[in-house]
């Protein structure tokens, strides 16, 4: 009922008027962080690109600091502000001298959702098929339940996603099944990826699903390397060494997505668990690619996370 009410109100208001509460929240954040603490802050995602729904969408933000303030202090302040502004959504935190590394690995289409962050990194990247696939797949994995249960409220968001990747959606209604079909198209109907997409689609809405232990097919290690228990059997090594070119491209794009996501959220993620997860991804990439890429990745992660990745 709440979503229906706010969706109706949102449809009656000009975009500029519906944006006012979010602008007010952003102004308060700027007063505290930029003018008070010297930390840059801005909005991103739906309130930036106009695909928000008043009262339903959150105010997602990006913060960039110079390293003088502890991430623990920034996190504590954000938790306090969340009590004042319940619509305050996901906060991504970056240290300014880390941006060249982080943004060189960030998915190009995810970066488009944060144009101000994109403007701080001038190097141009060529969009890859792997990045297109991973962007839509990650958006679907995070939005599956809402898209299936309330597709009418997700139209603006999904049309914007397709616009980012320059995909011309022909149907009138974007729903869960139609996005699943787009995903298969984006992986060029790769048999084992499509099989795993179907198995994930059949299982994701089941109560009590253990996504780490449910058999979701051979392709699931490529779709979600962060959800696979790697090296629990001897077949994983040969699996990684024999990926097809597009499968390898998608796997590497998935690993980059994980690195950027963990980095931006590291201020409230368990440190030990995050470092172990990243070490596993280093092994996965090294087997799928080469030793040189492993050394480069270790060097970058050591700087970004100040952890020992050589152990």
Protein Blocks (a to p, Z undefined) as FASTA:
>chain_A
ZZmmmmmmmmmpcfklmmmmmmmmmmmmmmmmmmmnopacddehjllnopacehkaccdd
ddddehlacfklmmmmmmmmmmmmmmbccdddddfklmmmmmmmpcfklmmmmmmlmmmp
mbdcdddfklmmmmmmmmmmmmmmmmmmmmmlmmmmmmmmmmmnopacfbfbdcfklmmm
mmmmmnoopaklmmmmmmmmmmmmpghiafklpcgbjklmmmmmmlccghkbfklmmmmm
mccfklmmmmmmmmmmmmmmmmmmmmmgcfklmmmmmmmmmmmmmmmmcmklmmmmmmmm
mmmnopafkZZ
